[in-house]
Amino acid sequence: MKIICAGEALVDVKLSGDRAELYPGGSCFNVAHYIKKYGGDVTFCGAVGRDFLGDSVLQAATFRRDIRLVEKNTSAVIIRNGNSSPQPIVYRGADRFLRVDNVGAGVFHTSAFALSLEPAAGRILKAMEEAKEAGAFISFDPNYRRVVWRRFGASRKGLENIRRAICLADLVKPSLDDAFELLGTREMEDSVRGFTAMGAKNVLLSMGDRGAALYWENRRYVAEAEKTRVVDTTGAGDALLGTFLAHLSRGYEPEECLEAGVETASLVVSRRGNIV
């Protein structure tokens, strides 16, 4: 089954004390990595600048890619300390100038970040609608942060795009932080009810060191995170979702997909970097 991930390709600049480390990634980029790692047939659609940051993103891509080179700076996110939920500083550039080819997609995935600014937002939503009409399974990560969006100039339309995408999606994967930003709660049941009320059909809720919960066709599954020393939480939710989608595309049962995703996420938080 062909999977399309359309969205942000960027570089995370992680600050720890007086050290700065560069990690190519972006939510949709990371999801594509884990889909490929666990046997999924994935193509990533994104955009980077013609600069050394863009080069690092291209070199890190382990999957089939349709990444445009544009005359903008590669987008970057600055993060201080990765062992909690830090407030990042985001510099938007090339990532929003992607183009999307969803021909033949059996699964189509994107994120709220990718829908926050034009022209990417309009292009991705159009591709989502076309994929949905063609019978594709739609996956969506509502990775919304009010303060961050305000700083890089996202408009109210970005929130409307999130609601539209949730209604289109067959699977919505929020974190508890996303639930707090969009719904004002970090409680598991309230979060799921809130996203369901917004139109979500199935919900995969990542809960940090508590693991993850899957609400799938009126059934609930919970997988606890493995006990591990937490080094860096960045990218754990992407690992969860990418692993889940890879297994789902290969015919695994939803509960098996959840358990595999939580296992991968537990590994990711024990190491530095977005992708392992």
C-alpha positions in Angstrom: 0.0 0.0 0.0 1.5 3.3 -1.1 1.8 5.9 1.7 2.2 9.7 1.1 3.5 12.0 3.8 3.2 15.6 2.9 4.5 18.3 5.2 7.4 19.9 7.0 11.0 19.1 6.3 13.3 21.2 8.5 16.3 21.1 10.9 16.0 21.0 14.7 18.7 23.0 16.4 18.9 21.5 19.9 20.6 23.5 22.7 21.9 21.8 25.8 24.1 24.0 28.0 26.7 25.6 25.7 26.2 22.9 23.0 24.2 23.1 19.8 23.4 20.0 17.7 21.6 19.9 14.3 19.1 17.2 13.6 17.3 17.0 10.2 13.6 16.2 10.6 10.2 17.8 10.9 7.1 15.9 12.0 6.0 14.5 8.6 9.6 13.8 7.7 10.1 11.8 10.9 6.8 9.9 10.3 8.1 8.9 6.8 11.3 7.7 8.3 9.6 5.3 10.6 7.1 4.1 8.0 10.1 3.1 5.8 12.0 1.7 8.7 9.2 -0.7 9.5 8.5 -1.9 6.0 6.0 0.7 4.6 6.0 1.9 1.0 6.3 5.7 1.6 7.0 8.8 -0.4 7.6 12.1 1.4 6.6 15.4 -0.2 8.3 18.5 1.1 10.6 21.5 0.3 14.0 22.7 1.5 16.3 25.6 0.6 19.4 25.4 -1.5 21.7 25.6 1.6 23.7 23.4 3.9 20.7 22.8 6.1 18.7 21.6 3.1 21.6 19.4 2.2 21.5 17.7 5.6 17.8 17.0 5.2 18.3 15.4 1.8 21.1 13.3 3.2 19.0 12.1 6.1 16.1 11.0 3.9 16.1 7.2 4.0 12.9 6.9 2.0 11.5 7.8 -1.5 11.2 11.5 -1.6 9.8 14.4 -3.7 11.6 17.3 -2.0 11.6 20.6 -3.9 14.7 22.8 -3.8 13.5 26.4 -3.5 15.1 29.9 -3.2 14.2 30.2 0.5 16.1 29.4 3.6 15.5 25.9 5.0 13.1 26.0 7.9 14.6 25.6 11.3 13.3 25.0 14.9 15.4 25.9 17.9 14.7 23.8 21.0 16.3 24.1 24.5 16.6 20.8 26.4 14.8 17.8 25.0 13.7 16.0 28.1 10.4 17.8 28.6 8.0 19.7 26.3 10.1 22.8 25.5 8.7 25.9 23.8 10.5 26.0 20.4 11.5 29.0 18.4 10.4 28.4 14.8 11.9 30.0 11.7 9.7 29.3 8.7 11.2 29.3 5.2 11.2 26.7 2.4 9.0 24.1 4.0 5.7 25.8 3.0 6.6 25.8 -0.7 6.1 22.0 -1.2 4.1 20.4 -4.0 2.0 17.3 -3.4 1.6 14.3 -5.7 -0.9 11.9 -4.1 -1.5 9.7 -7.1 -2.3 6.2 -6.1 -2.0 6.8 -2.3 -3.6 4.2 -0.1 -2.7 6.3 3.0 -2.2 10.0 3.1 -0.6 11.7 6.1 0.0 15.4 7.1 0.2 17.6 10.1 -1.3 20.8 11.5 2.2 22.5 11.2 2.0 21.9 7.4 -1.5 23.4 7.2 -0.6 26.6 9.1 0.7 28.7 6.2 0.0 29.1 2.5 0.8 28.0 -0.1 1.3 24.5 1.5 -2.0 24.6 3.4 -4.1 24.9 0.3 -2.1 22.4 -1.7 -2.2 19.7 1.0 -5.9 20.1 1.8 -6.7 19.8 -1.9 -4.6 16.6 -2.0 -6.2 15.3 1.1 -9.7 15.8 -0.3 -8.7 14.1 -3.6 -7.1 11.2 -1.8 -10.2 10.8 0.5 -12.5 10.8 -2.5 -10.3 8.1 -4.1 -10.7 5.9 -1.0 -7.4 6.6 0.8 -7.0 6.3 4.5 -6.3 9.8 5.9 -3.9 10.3 8.9 -3.5 13.7 10.6 -1.3 15.0 13.4 -2.8 18.1 15.1 0.5 19.4 16.4 -0.8 22.9 17.2 1.0 25.4 19.5 -0.8 28.7 19.9 2.1 30.8 20.9 4.5 29.4 18.3 1.9 29.8 15.5 1.3 33.4 16.5 5.0 34.2 16.3 5.5 32.8 12.8 2.3 34.5 11.5 -0.2 31.7 11.2 -3.7 33.1 10.8 -7.1 32.0 12.2 -7.5 30.1 8.9 -4.8 27.7 10.2 -7.2 26.6 13.0 -10.0 26.2 10.5 -7.6 24.0 8.5 -7.1 21.8 11.5 -10.8 21.3 12.0 -11.2 20.5 8.3 -8.4 18.0 8.4 -9.7 16.3 11.5 -13.1 15.8 9.8 -11.4 14.3 6.7 -9.1 12.0 8.8 -9.6 8.3 9.5 -7.0 8.6 12.2 -6.1 11.6 14.3 -2.9 11.4 16.4 -2.8 14.1 19.1 -0.5 14.3 22.1 -1.7 15.4 25.5 0.0 18.7 24.8 -2.0 19.0 21.6 -5.2 18.2 23.5 -4.4 21.0 26.0 -3.8 23.5 23.3 -6.9 22.7 21.3 -9.3 21.4 24.0 -8.0 22.7 27.3 -7.5 19.3 28.9 -4.8 16.7 29.4 -7.1 14.0 30.6 -7.2 10.9 28.4 -11.0 10.4 28.2 -11.8 14.1 27.8 -9.1 14.4 25.1 -10.6 11.6 23.1 -14.1 12.8 23.5 -13.0 16.3 22.4 -11.4 15.2 19.2 -14.3 12.8 18.5 -16.6 15.8 18.9 -14.5 17.7 16.4 -15.1 14.9 13.8 -12.3 12.4 14.5 -13.2 8.9 13.5 -10.3 7.1 15.3 -7.9 8.6 17.8 -4.3 7.6 18.6 -3.4 9.6 21.8 0.3 9.8 22.8 0.7 10.3 26.5 4.4 10.6 27.2 5.7 8.2 29.8 2.2 6.7 30.2 2.4 5.2 26.7 -0.5 5.6 24.2 -4.2 4.9 23.9 -6.0 4.0 20.7 -9.7 4.5 20.2 -10.5 2.5 17.1 -14.1 1.7 15.9 -15.6 2.1 19.4 -12.9 -0.1 21.1 -10.1 1.2 23.4 -6.6 -0.2 23.5 -3.9 1.1 25.9 -0.2 0.3 25.6 2.2 1.3 28.4 5.5 2.9 27.7 8.6 0.8 28.5 10.6 1.9 31.5 13.7 3.7 30.2 16.0 6.6 30.9 14.5 9.6 29.0 17.2 11.5 27.1 15.2 13.4 24.5 11.5 13.3 23.8 11.6 15.1 20.5 10.1 12.9 17.7 8.7 10.2 20.0 5.1 10.9 18.8 6.3 10.8 15.2 7.9 7.4 15.9 4.7 6.1 17.4 2.6 7.2 14.4 5.1 6.2 11.7 5.5 2.7 13.2 1.7 2.4 13.6 1.0 3.4 9.9 3.7 1.1 8.6 2.3 -1.9 10.5 -1.3 -1.0 9.5 -0.4 -0.8 5.8 1.1 -4.3 6.1 -2.1 -5.8 7.5 -1.5 -5.9 11.2 -4.4 -5.5 13.7 -4.8 -2.0 15.3 -3.7 -3.3 18.7 -0.5 -4.8 17.3 0.2 -1.5 15.5 -0.2 0.4 18.8 2.1 -1.9 20.7 4.8 -1.7 18.0 4.5 2.1 17.9 4.9 2.5 21.7 7.9 0.1 21.6 9.5 2.4 19.0 8.7 5.6 20.8 10.2 4.1 24.0 13.4 3.5 22.2 13.5 7.0 20.6 13.2 8.8 24.0 16.3 6.9 25.3 18.5 8.5 22.6 19.3 11.9 21.3 17.9 12.9 17.9 14.6 12.8 16.1 15.2 9.5 14.2 16.9 6.2 15.2 
